[in-house]
Structure formats: C-alpha cells, structure tokens
Amino acid sequence: MFEIPDRPDWQAKAACRGMGPEAFYPQIGQQLSADIVALCEGCRVRDYCAVHAFRTHERHGVWGGLSVKARSKHRQAARRDR
C-alpha cells in the first residue's frame, strides 16, 4: 500500500506552498486555471497530495491536480475494478 508521510513534511515540499486557497477552490462550473494544472503537474509531491484527498474523502478543491469531478471518476473506476 502507498504510505503517505506526515502531512507537514510533504506539504512543506509542495509547489503551491504559500499560495492562497482561492486558486484551488474554483466556483462551481468554473474551469481550473491552466496555471494551477501546470503547477500541479510539475509538483514533486503531487501523488501524496492526491492520495491525501482520496484517503480523507476531500469533497472540495483541487488536490494533486485533480478536481472534485476527476476524483469522483477515479473512485467510480476503482469500484468497478473491485
């Protein structure tokens, strides 16, 4: 199983560290900023961030470059694969 280190450790290494949350919580129906997507794609802790969102069932925001909708699709696919 993929182990995630303590949150402060991996979050301190995130490319988005120090940024305000508004970019990661778009309004309903609003597209993700291309800048945020690119930031996440190049982040060295992206996988930890995404795993955190799945484990804690985050229902809002962008985590690991994945929107709420994208995470929902991943969960549905995982259920089908079981």
Sequence and secondary structure as in RCSB ss.txt:
>XXXX:A:sequence
MFEIPDRPDWQAKAACRGMGPEAFYPQIGQQLSADIVALCEGCRVRDYCAVHAFRTHERHGVWGGLSVKARSKHR
QAARRDR
>XXXX:A:secstr
      HHHHHTT TTTT  GGGGS  TT    HHHHHHHHT TTHHHHHHHHHHTT  SS BTTB HHHHHHHH
HHHHHH 
